[in-house]
């Protein structure tokens, strides 16, 4: 739940002073960052391409207008009025609705696990992008240095780097394989960045919020309209 900044320090229902945003711009940009994220650049264009291109935007806009935006405003309004977390807001409305807040917390927790895994992959690719030539631009030589890796030649350099060099997938789903320490370190680094962003609540969240969400807003619409 997000609280709107005001002239006076916000106080919750128990009389305890709560932290607030430094200004309305931080609040506005944080709301945009909450609503627009990595999926707009990554997931949305894929869904548009899969389900009809520009035609997909018609049911999407209808669902957004009659379901997404109203629920978003309800969540903001509850946070501004009651100034509590997800569980506290619904408990304040009715003790029987505490499970709704717990469900919201669980969903946020699972989504954070999912997206931080994606960020770990992004960091891994970012670190490898400083190499020349790029490791996914061509097949690597085999152990004997007499040719190229056959597995890479049978697929492609991009697929080989993703499935073998990055994920190192096993041949059988029942074999989990060893721990990929390079990805584990990237995952720890991504969680460390998240920790630094929220270490002081809204005081740090409002200052480190990246400008990427706003810049990505037009991208899904362009991708949907230009897709065949």
C-alpha positions in Angstrom: 0.0 0.0 0.0 1.3 3.5 -0.9 0.8 6.6 1.1 0.4 10.0 -0.5 2.6 12.8 0.8 1.0 15.7 2.7 1.9 18.8 4.6 1.8 17.0 7.9 3.6 13.8 8.9 1.1 10.9 8.3 -0.2 9.1 11.3 -1.7 5.6 11.3 -4.7 4.5 13.2 -2.7 3.9 16.4 -1.3 7.4 16.5 2.2 6.3 15.4 4.0 8.7 13.0 4.7 7.0 9.6 7.4 8.0 7.0 6.1 9.9 4.0 7.4 10.8 0.5 9.6 13.9 0.3 7.4 15.4 -2.5 4.5 14.5 -4.8 6.8 13.8 -7.7 8.5 10.9 -5.8 5.0 9.6 -5.0 3.8 9.9 -8.6 6.9 8.2 -10.1 6.8 5.5 -7.5 3.2 4.7 -8.4 4.2 4.6 -12.1 7.1 2.3 -11.2 4.7 0.1 -9.3 2.3 -0.2 -12.2 4.8 -0.4 -15.0 7.7 -2.8 -14.8 10.0 -5.3 -16.5 7.1 -7.1 -18.1 6.2 -4.1 -20.3 9.4 -4.5 -22.2 9.8 -8.2 -22.0 6.4 -10.0 -21.5 3.9 -7.7 -23.1 5.3 -7.6 -26.6 5.6 -11.4 -26.5 1.9 -11.8 -25.6 0.9 -9.3 -28.3 2.8 -11.3 -30.9 1.3 -14.6 -29.7 -2.3 -13.6 -29.4 -2.9 -11.5 -32.5 -0.7 -8.4 -32.5 -2.8 -5.2 -32.5 -6.0 -7.1 -32.0 -4.8 -8.2 -28.6 -4.9 -4.6 -27.4 -8.7 -4.5 -27.7 -9.6 -7.0 -24.9 -6.5 -5.7 -23.0 -7.8 -2.1 -23.0 -11.3 -3.3 -22.0 -9.9 -5.4 -19.1 -7.6 -2.5 -18.1 -10.4 0.0 -18.0 -13.0 -2.1 -16.1 -10.8 -4.2 -13.9 -7.1 -3.1 -13.7 -7.4 0.7 -13.2 -10.3 0.4 -10.6 -8.5 -2.2 -8.6 -5.3 -0.1 -8.7 -7.2 3.0 -7.5 -8.8 1.0 -4.7 -5.4 -0.2 -3.5 -4.0 3.4 -3.5 -7.1 4.8 -1.8 -6.9 2.2 1.0 -3.2 2.8 1.5 -3.8 6.6 1.6 -6.7 6.4 4.0 -5.6 3.7 6.5 -1.8 4.0 6.1 -1.0 0.4 6.8 0.4 -2.6 5.1 -1.6 -5.1 3.1 -2.6 -7.2 6.1 -3.3 -4.2 8.4 -5.5 -2.5 5.8 -7.8 -5.5 5.3 -7.8 -6.3 9.1 -8.9 -2.7 9.7 -11.8 -3.1 7.3 -12.9 -6.5 8.8 -11.0 -9.1 10.8 -12.4 -11.7 8.4 -10.6 -10.1 5.5 -7.1 -10.5 6.9 -6.5 -13.4 4.6 -6.9 -11.1 1.6 -4.0 -9.0 2.8 -2.0 -12.1 3.5 -2.7 -13.3 -0.1 -1.5 -9.9 -1.4 1.7 -10.3 0.6 2.2 -13.8 -0.7 1.7 -12.7 -4.3 4.2 -9.9 -3.9 6.7 -12.2 -2.3 6.4 -14.8 -5.1 6.6 -12.1 -7.8 9.7 -10.6 -6.2 11.4 -14.1 -6.3 10.5 -14.5 -10.0 11.7 -11.1 -11.1 14.9 -11.2 -9.1 15.7 -14.4 -10.8 15.2 -12.6 -14.1 17.4 -9.8 -12.9 20.1 -12.3 -12.0 20.1 -13.5 -15.6 20.3 -9.8 -16.7 23.3 -9.2 -14.6 25.0 -12.3 -15.9 24.4 -11.2 -19.5 25.5 -7.6 -18.6 28.8 -8.9 -17.2 29.4 -11.1 -20.2 28.6 -8.2 -22.6 31.9 -6.6 -21.7 33.8 -9.3 -23.6 34.9 -9.0 -27.2 33.6 -10.8 -29.2 30.4 -11.5 -27.4 30.3 -15.1 -26.0 26.9 -15.7 -27.7 28.0 -14.4 -31.1 29.9 -17.6 -32.2 30.4 -21.2 -31.1 33.3 -21.8 -28.7 36.1 -24.3 -29.6 36.0 -27.8 -28.3 38.3 -29.2 -25.7 40.9 -30.4 -28.3 40.9 -27.0 -30.0 40.4 -28.8 -33.3 36.9 -27.6 -34.0 33.8 -26.1 -32.5 31.5 -27.5 -29.9 29.1 -29.9 -31.6 26.2 -29.1 -29.3 26.5 -25.4 -30.3 26.7 -26.2 -34.0 23.6 -28.3 -33.8 21.6 -25.4 -32.3 22.9 -21.9 -32.3 25.5 -19.8 -30.4 22.6 -17.9 -28.6 20.8 -21.1 -27.5 24.1 -22.7 -26.5 25.1 -19.8 -24.3 21.7 -19.7 -22.7 21.1 -23.4 -22.0 24.7 -24.5 -21.4 26.8 -21.5 -20.3 24.1 -19.8 -18.3 21.6 -22.4 -17.0 23.7 -25.5 -17.6 20.5 -27.5 -17.9 20.6 -31.3 -17.2 19.5 -33.9 -19.6 16.8 -35.3 -17.2 14.3 -33.3 -15.2 14.9 -35.6 -12.3 18.5 -34.5 -12.2 18.7 -31.0 -10.6 22.4 -30.7 -11.4 25.0 -28.8 -9.4 24.6 -25.3 -8.0 25.4 -22.7 -10.7 27.6 -20.5 -8.5 27.9 -17.7 -11.1 24.1 -17.3 -11.2 23.9 -17.6 -7.4 26.3 -14.7 -7.0 24.3 -12.6 -9.5 21.1 -13.5 -7.6 22.7 -12.4 -4.3 23.8 -9.2 -6.0 20.3 -8.4 -7.3 18.8 -9.0 -3.8 21.6 -6.7 -2.4 20.5 -4.0 -4.7 16.9 -4.4 -3.6 17.9 -4.3 0.0 19.8 -1.0 -0.5 16.7 0.4 -2.2 14.3 -0.3 0.6 16.7 -0.1 3.6 15.1 3.1 4.8 11.6 2.7 3.4 10.2 5.5 1.3 13.2 7.7 2.1 15.4 5.6 -0.2 12.8 4.1 -2.5 11.7 7.5 -3.8 15.3 8.5 -4.6 16.6 5.4 -6.3 13.5 4.6 -8.3 14.8 4.1 -11.9 13.3 6.1 -14.8 13.0 2.9 -16.9 9.3 2.3 -16.4 8.2 5.7 -17.8 10.5 5.3 -20.8 9.1 1.8 -21.4 5.4 2.9 -21.5 5.1 3.5 -25.2 7.1 0.3 -26.1 4.4 -2.3 -25.6 1.8 -0.3 -27.5 4.2 0.1 -30.5 5.1 -3.6 -30.4 1.4 -4.5 -30.4 0.4 -2.2 -33.2 3.3 -3.1 -35.4 3.0 -6.9 -34.9 1.4 -8.8 -37.9 
